[in-house]
Each structure stands twice: as structure tokens, then as C-alpha cells.
Amino acid sequence: MGKVFMDQSFKYELNKGNKLFIPYIMAGDGGIENFINTLKQLEEAGASAIEIGIPFSDPVADGPTIQKAGKRALKEGITLTQILDELALRREEIGIPLVFMTYINPVFKFGIDRFFNRCEEAGVDGLIIPDLPAEHLELISAPARKHGIAIIQLATLTSPSERISELAQLTEGFLYAVTVNGTTGARNEVNRKIGAHLQVLKKYSKVPVLAGFGISTPEHVKEMTEECDGVVVGSKIIDLLQEKNISEIKELIDAVKINKIPSS
């Protein structure tokens, strides 16, 4: 498990001619008892990896849908310890990489060394911390390296080329291309000017570039993956899971597969 597993998994998919699809879920939304089964459903639907949000009371990068999912999970009493315990018990049931998305405050509160040790035990392969700037990576870089966990960087539309170059050198696993100015959330259409931005990221990045924020239809997925290696989809996945609509999730994921044509 870990960074090496993620690199190998992504390389395998891309070498087949597919693009990557990473659905996002909020851990514990719907109760901790459904957590592992949700991961398994998404793997069976064809996900390349899964991004797992850790419920937090002040989620600055999250739009309304993900904030509500976090509140539901917190109301259920979901804790980081519960999530790690559940994964440690049943990680072998899931055969794709798992990436945590959290904020730096819960990591500090848990204890940085303890957090990375538990993540390795639980089979977490990567980590996204949107409120930890590159300038402060040294807070977590040593334990992340020790436990083999990829630290994934986000590049925004407003990042200048020097910053993009820096982030592309630092990122591990993949480079997360934020495609909107603002928080997460499904949108009716994607930014038409994003292609040039994604091409710049691809030029600098040594790992796959995945686009995220605002992607909600198979057409969005296809449009985005013309210019990059894959997509991350969050708010739409959460809505569809609430509706128990796995078939529509599968249509989204099928949009990145060369041998699949989503039904119209």
C-alpha cells in the first residue's frame, strides 16, 4: 500500500488507455456501518481510487453538498479514530488506492506522528490537506515519507507558472487541478477556458493531472479528460449515494473507460 501502490495502480489504468476517475465520499455519512460497503460499491462501479473526506466542523474548501455530508457524519458521532479503526479492520476488502482529504487542524489534534502511523496501518495511500500551503509541508513531510504516504498538492486557476512548477515538483500520486475559483460543488457546465490551464499543468507535472471541482455529468468528465489524466468528482457522487443511484455513478465512471460508452 501507500504511494508506490497508487503510482502502480494509476500507471496500469493509464497504460490500458483509460483515464482515472476518483469519486469522493464523506466518511461516516450514512453511519460508520455503511462506510466500507460504500467503498466497495464504488470500486465495483469502476473507480480508480477513492477520496475519503474526514468530517470537520470548519471545512473551508467544501461547498454546500459536502458541508452537509460532513454535518450528517458529525451528527452520527463519526471520529477520525473510528474511520481509521474501520479501515484497519477491513482494508483488504478494497483493492484500489484510498486517499484521505482532511484539514491540518484534525491532524494536529490527533498528533502528526500518530496520525501517519495509523494511516499506514489502515492502508491509506495518499493525503490531501487543502489548508496546508507548500511552505509548511515540513510539518508533515518526514512522517509522510517514513510511512510511504503520498502528499497530493492542489493547483488553482490563479496559480502563476512559477507556483505551478513548484507544486508539480512537490506533489505525489497526482496533481489535483482545481478547475473553478471557489469551493467544491456540482455545476451545470465546466469552465470552457480550463483546457489551457490543464495543458500547462501537464507540461510541468511528473505524475497524473486530475481535474476536480464542479464536474457533474459524463459530458463534463469526457470534456475534462481530453486535456488531463482523469477527474475527481465529489458533490455529484454524494448526491447520487444519497439517492442510492449507483447506476448513474457507473455512467459517470464509464465516461473515462475507452471500451465503455455511457448511455444517453
C-alpha positions in Angstrom: 0.0 0.0 0.0 1.0 3.7 0.0 2.5 6.0 -2.6 4.0 3.1 -4.6 0.7 1.3 -4.8 -1.0 4.4 -6.0 1.6 5.1 -8.7 1.4 1.5 -9.9 -2.4 1.4 -9.9 -2.7 4.7 -11.9 0.0 3.6 -14.4 -1.8 0.3 -15.0 -5.1 2.1 -15.8 -3.5 4.8 -18.0 -1.5 2.2 -19.9 -4.7 0.5 -20.8 -5.8 3.7 -22.4 -8.3 4.6 -19.7 -8.4 7.9 -17.8 -8.7 7.9 -14.0 -11.9 8.5 -12.0 -11.7 9.3 -8.3 -15.1 9.6 -6.5 -15.2 11.5 -3.2 -17.2 10.4 -0.2 -17.6 11.7 3.3 -16.6 9.0 5.7 -19.4 8.1 8.0 -22.2 9.9 6.0 -24.9 7.3 6.5 -23.2 5.8 9.5 -19.9 4.1 10.1 -21.6 0.7 9.5 -22.1 1.6 5.8 -18.6 3.1 5.2 -16.8 0.0 3.9 -19.7 -1.1 1.8 -19.8 2.3 0.1 -16.1 2.0 -0.8 -16.7 -1.5 -2.2 -19.7 -0.3 -4.3 -17.6 2.5 -5.8 -14.7 0.0 -6.6 -17.2 -2.3 -8.2 -18.5 0.6 -10.3 -15.0 1.0 -11.7 -13.4 3.8 -9.6 -9.6 4.1 -10.0 -9.2 5.2 -6.4 -11.5 6.8 -3.7 -11.0 10.1 -1.9 -12.3 9.9 1.6 -13.3 13.1 3.4 -12.8 13.3 7.1 -15.7 15.1 8.8 -14.6 18.5 10.2 -16.5 21.4 11.7 -14.8 24.1 9.6 -14.3 22.8 6.0 -13.1 25.8 4.2 -12.7 24.2 0.7 -16.0 22.5 0.7 -19.2 23.6 -0.9 -22.8 23.1 0.5 -23.3 19.5 -0.5 -20.0 18.3 1.1 -20.5 20.5 4.1 -24.0 18.9 4.7 -22.5 15.5 4.3 -19.9 16.4 6.9 -22.5 17.7 9.3 -24.5 14.4 8.9 -21.4 12.4 9.7 -20.6 14.6 12.7 -24.2 14.2 13.9 -23.6 10.4 13.7 -20.7 10.9 16.1 -18.1 9.9 13.5 -14.5 10.4 14.6 -11.1 10.1 12.8 -10.3 7.2 15.2 -13.5 5.3 14.1 -12.6 5.8 10.5 -9.1 4.5 10.9 -10.2 1.6 13.0 -12.8 0.5 10.4 -10.2 0.7 7.6 -7.6 -1.1 9.6 -10.1 -4.0 10.1 -11.4 -4.2 6.6 -8.9 -2.5 4.2 -8.1 -5.8 2.5 -11.6 -5.9 1.1 -10.8 -2.9 -1.1 -8.3 -3.3 -4.0 -7.8 0.3 -5.1 -5.9 3.2 -3.6 -7.6 5.3 -0.8 -6.8 9.0 -0.3 -7.8 11.0 2.8 -9.0 14.6 2.4 -8.7 16.4 5.7 -7.6 19.7 7.2 -4.5 20.3 9.2 -6.3 21.0 12.5 -7.6 17.4 13.0 -4.2 16.1 12.1 -2.6 18.3 14.7 -5.2 17.4 17.3 -4.7 13.7 16.6 -0.9 14.0 16.7 1.0 14.2 13.5 3.3 11.1 14.1 0.4 9.1 15.5 -1.8 10.1 12.5 0.6 8.9 9.9 1.3 5.7 11.8 -2.4 4.9 11.9 -2.9 5.9 8.3 -0.2 3.3 7.3 -1.9 0.7 9.5 -5.3 1.5 7.9 -3.9 1.3 4.3 -4.3 4.9 3.4 -2.2 5.6 0.3 -2.4 9.4 -0.1 -3.4 12.6 1.7 -4.9 15.9 0.6 -4.7 18.8 3.1 -6.1 21.9 1.2 -5.3 24.4 4.0 -1.6 23.4 4.4 0.4 25.5 1.9 3.6 24.2 0.3 5.6 26.5 2.5 4.6 24.5 5.6 5.0 21.0 4.2 7.9 20.3 6.5 5.3 19.9 9.3 4.3 16.5 7.8 6.8 15.6 5.1 9.1 13.4 7.3 6.3 11.2 8.8 4.6 11.0 5.4 7.8 9.8 3.8 8.5 7.4 6.7 5.1 5.8 6.3 5.1 5.9 2.5 2.0 8.1 2.1 1.7 10.4 -0.9 1.1 14.1 -0.2 -1.1 15.5 -3.0 -0.9 19.2 -4.0 -3.7 21.3 -5.4 -3.0 23.8 -8.2 -5.6 26.6 -8.7 -6.6 28.7 -11.7 -4.9 31.7 -10.1 -1.5 29.9 -9.5 1.2 31.6 -11.6 3.6 29.4 -13.6 6.4 29.5 -11.1 4.0 28.3 -8.4 2.6 25.5 -10.7 6.2 24.4 -11.4 6.9 24.2 -7.6 3.7 22.3 -6.8 4.3 19.9 -9.7 7.7 19.1 -8.3 6.3 18.6 -4.8 3.2 16.6 -5.5 3.0 12.8 -5.2 0.4 10.4 -6.5 -1.3 13.0 -8.7 -1.6 16.8 -9.2 -5.1 18.0 -8.3 -6.1 20.7 -10.8 -8.8 22.9 -9.2 -11.0 24.0 -12.1 -13.0 26.7 -10.5 -12.4 29.8 -8.3 -14.3 28.9 -5.2 -15.4 25.9 -3.2 -16.5 22.4 -4.3 -19.9 21.8 -5.8 -21.7 20.4 -8.9 -22.2 23.0 -11.6 -24.2 23.0 -14.8 -21.2 23.5 -17.1 -17.5 23.3 -16.8 -15.1 26.2 -17.3 -14.6 26.5 -21.0 -11.1 28.0 -20.6 -9.8 25.2 -18.4 -8.1 23.4 -21.3 -5.1 25.8 -21.4 -4.7 25.6 -17.7 -4.7 21.8 -17.7 -2.1 21.7 -20.6 0.2 23.9 -18.5 -0.1 21.5 -15.5 0.5 18.5 -17.8 3.7 20.2 -19.1 5.1 20.6 -15.6 3.8 17.5 -13.8 5.7 14.3 -13.4 2.6 12.5 -12.1 -1.0 12.3 -13.5 -3.0 15.5 -13.5 -6.6 15.1 -12.3 -9.3 17.8 -12.6 -11.8 18.4 -9.8 -14.5 20.8 -8.5 -17.7 21.3 -10.4 -17.8 18.1 -12.5 -21.2 16.5 -12.5 -22.1 14.8 -15.8 -20.5 12.2 -18.2 -20.1 15.0 -20.7 -18.1 17.1 -18.2 -15.9 14.0 -17.5 -15.2 13.5 -21.2 -14.5 17.1 -21.8 -12.1 17.4 -18.9 -10.2 14.2 -19.7 -9.4 15.4 -23.2 -6.8 17.6 -21.6 -5.8 15.7 -18.5 -5.4 12.2 -17.0 -8.6 12.0 -15.0 -11.2 13.6 -12.7 -12.2 13.8 -9.1 -16.0 14.0 -8.6 -17.4 14.8 -5.1 -20.7 16.7 -4.7 -22.5 14.8 -7.5 -21.3 11.4 -6.1 -22.6 12.4 -2.6 -26.0 13.3 -4.1 -26.2 10.1 -6.0 -25.2 8.0 -3.0 -28.0 9.8 -1.0 -30.4 8.7 -3.8 -28.8 5.2 -3.8 -28.3 5.7 -7.5 -25.3 3.5 -8.3 -26.2 3.2 -12.0 -25.7 6.9 -12.6 -22.4 6.8 -10.7 -21.4 4.0 -13.0 -22.3 6.1 -16.0 -20.0 8.9 -14.7 -17.2 6.4 -14.2 -17.7 4.7 -17.6 -17.0 8.0 -19.2 -13.3 7.6 -18.6 -13.1 4.0 -19.9 -12.1 3.5 -23.5 -14.3 0.5 -24.0 -17.4 1.9 -22.4 -20.0 4.4 -23.8 -22.2 5.9 -21.2 -25.9 5.5 -22.1 -27.6 8.7 -23.2 
